[in-house]
Amino acid sequence: MTHDPHGWTALVLAGQRPGVDPVAAHFGLESKALIPVAGEVMLVRVLMALADTPQVARIIVLAQNAPELLRHPDLAWAAAEPRITARVSGRTISGSVLAAINDPAIGLPVLVTTADNVMLTPATVTEFIAGAGASDVSVAMVERGRLEAAVGPNKRTWLTFKGGAYTGANLFALTAPAARNALTFWERVEQDRKSVLRLAAHFGPLLMAKLLRRRMTVHEALAAAGAKLGASAAPVLLSDGRMGVDVDKVEDHALAERLLAARG
């Protein structure tokens, strides 16, 4: 397969938040990225999907223990692959991504995904890149009906807008220098990421009122949020409903195994 040497850099977030990760602990492992799903280490699945995507020129694993991760026996192929490197991450996710794009050796455009994004495929990455057109920041999302048609009813963090509810798909594109503004903002609000109310409060009362009353579509909401941040932002709605599933909880792991077994 030919890869575009001037293509995208993919950053794979494979680190841990402070404290013990409950999913890693459940499987008796220190690192969540090394949990096997359907017989294959999660990080291996994600790296293989990215390595098989022609538009991805190189892949950087970001984690506190990134060099050790690539020494895992199942990752020997990745350590030997010249397009894959490891980089020690900083204190926060947004700060680590910001440091990477500020490094002249990396720069833009970058894709950002996570080691637990086990449903990722080259087809989805290609679809996402095609959809991440003119915006500084693009966010992959899955519409609720599409996810439930693919996997059945599911407990997710649903963001409800005029015209539908959506969940994130752990896939982002940063294409222009203004994307740095969004990362700087995210560094300030990261601790509120699971609370729609607290997150909305950072955007001011008018936008918050519109969001709470569901007066905006998902495209309008992201455009308005981007305007507050000083970066243009847009969603990319993915066709594969399974992309709304990652391994945040032990029950997600069981679901991911079932879906991957069905996909063969």
Secondary structure as GFF3:
##gff-version 3
##sequence-region A 1 264
A	DSSP	beta_strand	8	13	.	.	.	ID=ss1
A	DSSP	alpha_helix	22	26	.	.	.	ID=ss2
A	DSSP	three_ten_helix	32	34	.	.	.	ID=ss3
A	DSSP	beta_strand	36	37	.	.	.	ID=ss4
A	DSSP	beta_strand	40	41	.	.	.	ID=ss5
A	DSSP	alpha_helix	42	51	.	.	.	ID=ss6
A	DSSP	beta_strand	56	63	.	.	.	ID=ss7
A	DSSP	alpha_helix	66	69	.	.	.	ID=ss8
A	DSSP	three_ten_helix	73	75	.	.	.	ID=ss9
A	DSSP	alpha_helix	76	80	.	.	.	ID=ss10
A	DSSP	beta_strand	84	88	.	.	.	ID=ss11
A	DSSP	alpha_helix	93	102	.	.	.	ID=ss12
A	DSSP	beta_strand	110	114	.	.	.	ID=ss13
A	DSSP	alpha_helix	122	131	.	.	.	ID=ss14
A	DSSP	beta_strand	137	143	.	.	.	ID=ss15
A	DSSP	alpha_helix	144	151	.	.	.	ID=ss16
A	DSSP	beta_strand	159	161	.	.	.	ID=ss17
A	DSSP	beta_strand	164	174	.	.	.	ID=ss18
A	DSSP	alpha_helix	179	189	.	.	.	ID=ss19
A	DSSP	three_ten_helix	190	192	.	.	.	ID=ss20
A	DSSP	alpha_helix	196	201	.	.	.	ID=ss21
A	DSSP	alpha_helix	205	212	.	.	.	ID=ss22
A	DSSP	alpha_helix	218	229	.	.	.	ID=ss23
A	DSSP	beta_strand	233	237	.	.	.	ID=ss24
A	DSSP	three_ten_helix	241	244	.	.	.	ID=ss25
A	DSSP	alpha_helix	250	263	.	.	.	ID=ss26
###
